[in-house]
Structures are given as C-alpha cells and as structure tokens.
C-alpha cells in the first residue's frame, strides 16, 4: 500500500526520479518483489503441508495452489490500482482494508441474502410434516396396491 507514498512521505521521491528509470517501472518492480515474496512463502507452506500429508500427487492440491496464486494475483491488481491513485499511506491502507471488508464480508453476505430470497429454504418443521403425511398416505393404501407397486418397480424380488 505504501510503495509510492512511502517515498513521497519520506522525501526520497525526488531521488528516485533522477535515477533514470521511470517511476512506474520502479513501483512495478517493488510490487512484483512483494508479490514474489508472498507467493514463495505461501507456496513453501503449501508444499510443506502437501509433503507431510502425502497429497502432492492429488489434483485437488494443485487446484488449491492455483487458487492461492489467483487470489494473490487478484490482490496484486487491487494493490497496483490503489497505488496508482498516488494517495497518502493512510488513505491507501484504509482503501485496501475497505476493499477487503467489502470483498470478504459484505459481498458474500449480500449474495447469501439474495440467494435465500430467490430460493427460500423449506422450514424443517414443514418438511418433516410433509414427509410424515406422505408416509401416512403410503401406509394407508391397501396391501395389494403396495405389493403390486413394489413388484412393478422391483421385478427381481417378485
């Protein structure tokens, strides 16, 4: 969050600008370095867990690892966008924390509410009552109807 703002707030931004490399390239390299550090540490932990649990050959572990890297890349993009706004460190940190809250807490909660409104769940007592009613109706049928139905559905037991 402070790749650009730390230089500006520390007074070292003019020194960076006279280095000859474009500021965009320097910031990009710093973000890439931070991404690589996070990715390598995460992959090291995932690899250690896979070796200990003997799941290195499992395709699900590879999918999980790919998901982890995709998550990191997503956050790299979000962080790069926030850094490109060239705001103060506090504003950038607050912006990233707000994005995290929206993506990890607020958005899933809202989507859960929308899904429950579109497809409401059956109340357990109503479901239980419907099952009991169906069972009572099935047992109320004459024995011959039940046996004929059973023989029709399972001729191997007739």
C-alpha positions as CSV (number, residue, x, y, z in Angstrom):
1,X,0.0,0.0,0.0
2,X,2.9,2.4,0.6
3,X,5.2,1.6,-2.4
4,X,4.7,5.1,-3.8
5,X,3.6,7.0,-0.7
6,X,6.5,5.9,1.5
7,X,8.9,7.5,-1.0
8,X,6.9,10.7,-1.1
9,X,6.3,10.9,2.6
10,X,10.0,10.1,3.3
11,X,11.3,12.7,1.0
12,X,13.1,10.2,-1.2
13,X,10.8,10.5,-4.3
14,X,13.0,13.2,-6.0
15,X,16.0,10.9,-5.6
16,X,14.1,8.1,-7.3
17,X,13.0,10.3,-10.1
18,X,16.6,11.2,-11.0
19,X,17.7,7.5,-11.2
20,X,16.9,7.2,-14.8
21,X,14.3,4.5,-14.6
22,X,10.7,5.5,-14.9
23,X,8.9,5.7,-11.6
24,X,6.2,3.4,-12.9
25,X,8.8,0.7,-13.6
26,X,10.3,1.1,-10.1
27,X,6.9,0.8,-8.4
28,X,6.1,-2.2,-10.6
29,X,9.3,-3.9,-9.7
30,X,8.7,-3.3,-6.0
31,X,5.1,-4.7,-6.3
32,X,6.4,-7.7,-8.2
33,X,9.1,-8.3,-5.5
34,X,6.5,-8.2,-2.7
35,X,4.2,-10.5,-4.7
36,X,7.1,-13.0,-5.2
37,X,7.9,-12.9,-1.5
38,X,4.3,-13.6,-0.6
39,X,3.9,-16.3,-3.3
40,X,7.1,-18.1,-2.3
41,X,6.3,-18.1,1.4
42,X,2.7,-19.3,0.6
43,X,3.9,-22.0,-1.8
44,X,6.6,-23.1,0.7
45,X,3.9,-23.6,3.3
46,X,1.6,-25.4,0.9
47,X,4.4,-27.6,-0.3
48,X,5.4,-28.5,3.3
49,X,1.8,-29.3,4.1
50,X,1.4,-31.4,1.0
51,X,4.6,-33.4,1.7
52,X,3.7,-34.0,5.4
53,X,0.2,-35.1,4.4
54,X,1.3,-37.1,1.3
55,X,-1.1,-35.2,-1.1
56,X,1.4,-33.9,-3.5
57,X,0.0,-36.0,-6.3
58,X,-3.6,-35.1,-5.6
59,X,-5.1,-32.9,-8.3
60,X,-7.1,-31.1,-5.6
61,X,-3.9,-29.8,-4.1
62,X,-2.8,-28.4,-7.4
63,X,-6.2,-26.7,-7.9
64,X,-5.9,-25.2,-4.4
65,X,-2.4,-24.0,-5.1
66,X,-3.6,-22.4,-8.4
67,X,-6.5,-20.8,-6.5
68,X,-4.0,-19.4,-3.9
69,X,-1.9,-17.9,-6.7
70,X,-5.0,-16.5,-8.4
71,X,-6.0,-14.9,-5.1
72,X,-2.6,-13.3,-4.8
73,X,-2.7,-12.0,-8.4
74,X,-6.1,-10.5,-7.7
75,X,-4.8,-8.7,-4.7
76,X,-1.7,-7.6,-6.6
77,X,-4.0,-6.0,-9.2
78,X,-6.1,-4.3,-6.5
79,X,-3.0,-3.0,-4.7
80,X,-1.5,-1.8,-8.0
81,X,-4.7,0.2,-8.7
82,X,-4.7,1.7,-5.2
83,X,-1.0,2.6,-5.5
84,X,-1.6,4.2,-8.9
85,X,-4.1,6.6,-7.3
86,X,-1.0,8.2,-5.5
87,X,-2.7,8.9,-2.2
88,X,-1.1,9.0,1.3
89,X,-0.2,5.8,3.1
90,X,-3.1,6.1,5.5
91,X,-5.6,6.6,2.7
92,X,-4.2,3.7,0.7
93,X,-4.2,1.4,3.7
94,X,-7.8,2.4,4.6
95,X,-8.8,1.9,1.0
96,X,-7.4,-1.6,0.8
97,X,-8.9,-2.5,4.2
98,X,-12.3,-1.3,2.9
99,X,-11.9,-3.3,-0.3
100,X,-11.1,-6.4,1.8
101,X,-14.1,-5.9,4.0
102,X,-16.4,-5.4,1.0
103,X,-15.0,-8.5,-0.8
104,X,-14.7,-10.9,2.1
105,X,-17.5,-9.9,4.4
106,X,-20.1,-7.6,2.8
107,X,-20.4,-9.1,-0.7
108,X,-20.8,-12.8,0.4
109,X,-23.4,-11.7,3.0
110,X,-25.4,-9.8,0.4
111,X,-25.1,-12.6,-2.1
112,X,-26.3,-15.1,0.5
113,X,-29.3,-12.9,1.2
114,X,-30.1,-12.6,-2.5
115,X,-29.9,-16.4,-2.9
116,X,-32.1,-17.0,0.1
117,X,-34.7,-14.5,-1.2
118,X,-34.7,-16.1,-4.7
119,X,-34.7,-19.7,-3.4
120,X,-36.1,-19.8,0.2
121,X,-35.3,-22.8,2.2
122,X,-38.1,-25.0,3.4
123,X,-38.6,-24.8,7.2
124,X,-37.6,-28.0,8.8
125,X,-40.9,-28.5,10.6
126,X,-42.8,-28.1,7.3
127,X,-40.5,-30.6,5.6
128,X,-41.0,-33.0,8.4
129,X,-44.8,-32.6,8.3
130,X,-44.8,-33.3,4.5
131,X,-42.7,-36.4,4.9
132,X,-45.0,-37.7,7.7
133,X,-48.1,-37.0,5.6
134,X,-46.6,-38.9,2.6
135,X,-45.6,-41.8,4.9
136,X,-49.1,-41.9,6.4
137,X,-50.7,-41.9,2.9
138,X,-48.4,-44.7,1.7
139,X,-49.2,-46.9,4.7
140,X,-53.0,-46.2,4.3
141,X,-53.0,-47.8,0.9
142,X,-54.3,-51.4,0.7
143,X,-51.7,-54.1,0.9
144,X,-52.3,-55.4,-2.6
145,X,-51.6,-51.9,-4.1
146,X,-48.4,-51.7,-2.2
147,X,-47.3,-55.2,-3.2
148,X,-48.2,-54.6,-6.9
149,X,-46.4,-51.3,-6.9
150,X,-43.3,-53.0,-5.3
151,X,-43.4,-55.9,-7.8
152,X,-43.6,-53.4,-10.7
153,X,-40.7,-51.3,-9.5
154,X,-38.5,-54.3,-8.4
155,X,-39.4,-57.3,-10.5
156,X,-36.2,-59.1,-9.4
157,X,-37.8,-59.5,-5.9
158,X,-41.2,-60.7,-7.1
